[in-house]
């Protein structure tokens, strides 16, 4: 949590008060699973907003204590439509969306009480339409919906999350430039800055669009304070960072997964991890200013990223 005299996240990225790299947290789901929570549900970690909110606070706290500056809320899979399928009324769903921000704020308060001194911010997660479907289409895009239909889907959730006053809206894991267009329209006028982050494969979005074209959509969006990639293989990051920085001129956000692959049918990760802390220095050199991890990247790796960032800072 930041004090009244601390820079906002947007100011920090613009070089006001600090020019240091900002450390993001890691995967929410793997941290909850490691604490013994069953997430084999279409709502994924969002289910615990209603059932075990204190577990979410503890997961955020673990990342703050590991050195993260930013907690990304558990609202990735939290949508009015998804909650409705579980019999949760719209008013209660809105309360749970707001709660996701408050739980991250509470983790920041607890971290500060335990002696954590780095700046702490909260990013409200806005996952793609495919996350609500829970069928793996978040890694494919091309849902058969128009940009206007996607905007209508996202706007109500964005309004509720913005009203909870996060430091930034994390428009994340987007597989498709069309969905980015919809979200860029939907965040206008909300009064909260955003970052825009694609899930990619090589030099293209998951839906197959060239990254140059996908990143260019955000170049002139005043609401967007960073552009980049997340939940992709670590090996796909380097080229994406360079492209995002060159095309948009904005700070770059990077938080890949472990390198394992998601099996949507089995609802499980397969393969081996290829994520290494040593990659962080290269991402910084290429222009990344917000660096963390996504699925299967835990507090130990985030602590390593924090130390790598400090080492770069001291050697500069």
N, C-alpha and C positions, 0 to 999 in steps of 0.2 A: 504494500500500500504506500502511496506517496503522500508526503505532507503538503501543506499549502505552499511551501517554498520549493518543493521538488518539481522538476520539469515533467510535463505530460509526456506520454510515450511519443507523440508526434514531435514535440520539441526535442526530445532526446535523439530521435532519428534525424532531425534537421540540424543537429549539432549544438542545440541550445542547452548548456549545462553539462553536456557530456558528448564525446564522440566515440564512446566505447561501443563494442558489439553488445547487443542485447541477447541474453540467453533465454530461450523458450523452454517450456517443460517437455516431457516425453509423453508416451501413450497413457491415456486414462484407463483404457480397458485392461491392459496388461498389469497395471498397478493394482486395480481392483481385484483382478483374478488372483494375483499373488497374495492378496490378503484373504483369499478364500471365498470370494463372491462369485456366484454362478451368473454368467452373462449370456447364456444360450437362449436368447429371447430376441424378438424382433426390435424391441426398444433398446437393446444393448445396455450400455451404461446409464442411459436416461431412465431406465426402470428404477434405479436406486434413488433418483430424485424423490420419488414418492415413498419408497420402502426403507431406504437406509441412507438418508442424506448425510449423516455424520461420517459415513465411509468415504463419501466424495470429498468432504473437507480434509480428511486424513490423507487422501491420495494427493490432493493439491499441496498439502503441507510437506509431504515427503519430497516433492520437487522443489519447493522453495528452500527447504533445508539443504538440498543438494546443490543449490546455487542458481536456480532459475530466477529470472526477473519477471517472467510472465506465466500466469496460469491460464490455460485455455479451458473454458467451462465444459461441463458435461452435457451441453445442449446440442451436440452434433446430430444426434438421432432424435432429438425432441421436437416433434411437430404436432400441430393441432390434429392432423389427420391420423398420425400414428397413435397418439393418446386416445383418440376417439375409438379406434379399433379395440382398445383395451377397456372401453367403457368409462373413460375419464372425460368429464364434461369440459367444454371450452373454457369456462371460467377457471376451473382447477388447473387445466393445462397451462393457462397464462400464468398462474401462480407458480407452477413448477418451472417454467422458463425463467421467470424472474428470480426464483430461488437459486437457479444454477449460478447466477452472478453473485448472489449474496454468499453462497457457500465458498466461492473463491475468495471473496473479500474477507470472510471469517478466517480462512486459512492464512491470509496475509496478516491479519491481526494476531493470530496465534504465533506465526513465524516471528513477527517483531517482538512479541512478548518473550520468545525463547532466544532472542539475541541476534536474529538475522538482520543485517544492516544494509543489504543492497536494495536499490529501488525495486518496488514490487508493483506490477500492473496486472489487470485482468482483461483477457480477450474473450468475448462472447462468441462461442463457436456457432457458425451457420453452415451446416453440412449441405450437400447437394440433394436434389430431389430424389435421386436414386437411393440415398441412405434411408429415406422413409420407406421405400419399397422393400428394402432388406433382401434383395435378390441378387446382389452383385452388380447391378446396373450402374452403381456409382463409379465403377471402374470401366464403364463402356460409354456412358452418355447416350445421345441419340434416343431420347425417350419417346419421340413422336409427339412432343408438345411444342407449341409455338413459344417464341420469346415472351409474348404477352401473357400466355398461360403460366409460364414459369414465374414471371414477375408477380402475378396474382397469388401464386402459391407461397412465394417467399416473403412478400411485403408484411402480412400480419405478424408473422413470427419476428421479423426484424424490428417492427414497431414495439413489440413487447420487450424484446431484449434491449433495445436502445433506451426505453423508459427506465430500465434497471440501472442505467448509468455505468456501463463498462467503460474501460479506457479505449477500447477498440473493438470493432466487429471483425471476427476472423471468417471471411468468406472462403472456405477451405475445401480442399479435395475435389475441386471442380474438374470433371472429366471433359467438359465441352465448352467451347467458346460461346455458344448460344446461351448457355446458362450464365456465363459471366456477363453477357450483355444484359440479361434479365436482372441480375443482382446489382449491377451498376446503376440501372434505372431505379431499382427498389430502395437503394440506400440514400438516394437524393433527398435532402431536406430533413434527414433524421437527426442531424446535429452531433453525430458520433463518427469519428474517422473509421476507416476500414483498411484491412489488407486483403488482397486478392491472391489466392494461391491455387494453382492447378495441380492435379495429379497427372503425371506425364509418362510417356514411354519413348525413350530416345529424345528426338528433337520435335516431338509432336504431342498434342494433348491425347488423352486416351481415346477421344472420338476421332482422332486423325488429323486435326488441324495443325498447321505449322505454328510453332511457338511464337515466332515473330509476329504473326497476325493476332494470335491470342493475347499476348502481352500488350500489343499496341492499343487494344481496347481501353486499357486503363491509363494510358499515357497522359491524357488530358482530363482525367477525373480528379477533381479537387478533393473529393472525399477519401481517395485512396492514398495512403501514406507509405505503402510498401507493396511490392508485387513479387511473386515467386512461385515455389513449388513445395508440395508436401505429399506424404504417403506414396512416394515413388521410391524406386531403388536408389541407394546412395550413388551408384555409378552414373545415374542419369542427372545428377545435380550440377556438375561442373559446367556443362554446356548451357544448361538452363539459366544459371546465375548470370553468365556472361551475356546471354541474349536479353534477359529481363533488364539488366542494368543498361545495356546499350539502347534498347528500344524505348524504354520508359524514362530513363534518367532518374528513377526513384530508388530509394533503398530497397534491397532485395531480402526477402524472407525465405528461409530454407529449413524444412524439418522433414527429412525423409523417414521412411520406415526402416526396419532392420535389414531389408533386402529379401526377406522371406515372401512367399506368395500366398494370397488369400484364396482359399477354396470355398466359394460361396455355397456350394451344395453341402459340404461337410461342416460349414461354418467354423473353419479352423485354418491356422497358418501352417504352411508346409515349406520345406527347404531349409536352408541354413542362413544365418546372419552374415551379411557382408559389411555391416556398419562398423567403422572404426573412428576413433577420436582424431586420429592423425589426418583425416580428410578435412577437418574443420579449418585448418590454416589455409588450405587451398581455396575453400569457399569464401573465406574472408578476403583473400587477395583478389578474388574475382568480383567482389562487390557485395557479398552478403553482410547485412547488418543485424539481422535477427536470425539466430541459429538454434535449433533444438532437434527434437526427434518426434516421430509419430509412433505408429503401432509397433509394439515389441521393443521399443527403446525406453529403458527404465531409468530410475534415479541414479544408478551407478554411471551410466553413460552420460547423463546430464551433468553430473559432477565432473566427469572428464572433460566435457565441453567447456564448462565454467573454468576449469584450470587451464585449458588450452587457450581460451580467450584472454585470461589474465597473463599468461606467458607471452602472448603476442603483444599485449599492451605494454608490458614491462620492457620488451626488447625493441619497441618502436622508437 
